[in-house]
Amino acid sequence: MNAIKLQRLQVVSKERAINLPRPLLAHLGLAWCLFVAFQLDWLRPPLLPFLIFNTDIFIAVLKQELAPWYLTALVGYGYMHASFIHITLNSVWLAAVGTPVLEQLGWFRLTILMWLGSGAGAAAFAFNNMYTSPNLVGLSAAVSALFGAFVRLPMPGRISPLPLLDTKVTRFSIGFLLLHVVLAVIIPPGFENVAWDAHIAGFLIGLLLVPIFLKRP
């Protein structure tokens, strides 16, 4: 009896407290470490231009007024967050939608797709805010790219992604886009700082590029 109890304890001890795939834990771990470091004022000002996307810096790089390595902010800003609620919401959505996408794409393709979503989101944000130059942070554009990929994942028993004109794909896409158009036009209280343009750009990246990223049999 004691031996059986001991075996059960050993099995339980081997289970992880947070049952998430390691690649997703790595992305979330980096985001949370940066969030804590920023809140504790451990991040020095010379580092922040590489971790916070700003339209003025982006344009300065394009004009060759700043070194090209400032473009790392196109990815780095995704791991910075403005508040506890901000990073918590992004963590929940990444865990929810990232897991099925990871199963289909693998960790490397998932990471590249997330970074492309972040880059596209930053570019759209810069274009739409060219004359105001606000800052952009958060994984929302990357998570939106995973949403776009998720909606086209192959059905069980199939290897090809769902067509763009599939009923499920069109309904989800229209709903996603309409929600963000409403946020952009009406701007309800509490949503003033939502980067709807970055979300839409990230979603379109995932929606259109997922066939390229799917594993081949």
C-alpha positions, 0 to 999 in steps of 0.5 A, a space after each residue: 500500500 505504501 509503495 502504491 502511494 509513493 508511486 502516485 506521489 512520484 507521478 504527481 510530482 512529475 506533472 508541471 504546475 502550469 500545463 502549457 507547452 514549453 514554447 508558449 511558456 518561453 514567450 510568456 516567460 519573456 513577457 512577464 520577466 520584462 513586465 516585472 523588470 519594467 515595473 521595478 524600473 530595472 530597464 534602463 532608457 537605452 534599452 527601451 527604444 528596442 522594446 517599445 515601438 514608436 512611429 518617430 523612431 520607425 520613420 527615422 530608421 526608414 530615412 536612415 537617420 537611425 541605425 537599422 538595429 532599432 527595427 528590433 522594436 518591431 518584435 521586441 515591443 510585443 513582449 512589453 506590456 502597459 499594465 497587469 490587466 494588459 499582460 494577463 489578457 494577452 497571456 490568456 489568449 496566447 495560451 488558448 489559441 497558441 496551443 492548437 496552432 503550435 500543434 499544427 505548426 511547431 515551435 519555430 514556425 509559430 514563433 516566426 508567424 508571431 513575429 511577422 504578426 507583430 511586425 505587420 501590426 507595428 507597420 499598420 500602427 505606424 501608418 495610421 498614427 504617422 502624425 501623432 507618434 504614440 507608443 505601441 506595446 503588447 503581444 496583441 498583434 502576434 496573438 491576432 496572427 495566431 487567431 488568423 491561423 487558428 481559424 484556417 487550421 485543417 479539420 481532423 483527418 485533413 492536411 490542407 488548411 480551410 479555404 478563405 471562402 469557407 463558411 467558418 473562416 468567413 464568419 469568424 473573419 468578418 466578426 473579428 474585423 467588425 469588432 475592431 472597426 466598431 472599436 475604432 469608430 465608437 471607442 467605448 470607455 476603457 478601449 481608448 488605447 486598443 491598437 485595433 489597426 495592429 490587431 487587424 494587420 496581425 490577424 490578416 497575416 495569420 489568415 493569409 500566410 498559415 498555408 505556408 507555415 503548416 507542416 508538410 506530411 
